[in-house]
């Protein structure tokens, strides 16, 4: 039997975290929420297989470039979606986020895009789909 598709969701805002947890759980995914960088790293190490990380880089205790690098050391080759109000901040200090990373701007309808990414990955594709220019 294959493990259930598991998503780590890290967001400092409990309302956003709860909304993403509910919506992704309704789609049938196992969801592990985190409210801080420390909790995210603990879950990445201890939560069993992880298939996708949805991360707002504005977490307590987080320094985005270092956080992404440490996260990729803990869960190599697991796609990371940066879910942020400021997509340009994802390119801190002129550096691109490590691969495979996708940036989804936080909007009232960004859950649609997050569900699309999860569905593609859960269906067995190894890379997240690229972000369309008009999304």
Secondary structure, 3 states (H helix, E strand, C coil): CCCCCEEEEECCCHHHHHHHHHHHHHCCCEEEEECEHHHHHHHHHHCCCCCEEEECCCCECCCHHHHHHHHHHHCCCCEEEEEECCHHHHHHHHCCCCCCEEEEECCCCHHHHHHHHHHHHHCCCCCCCCCCCCC
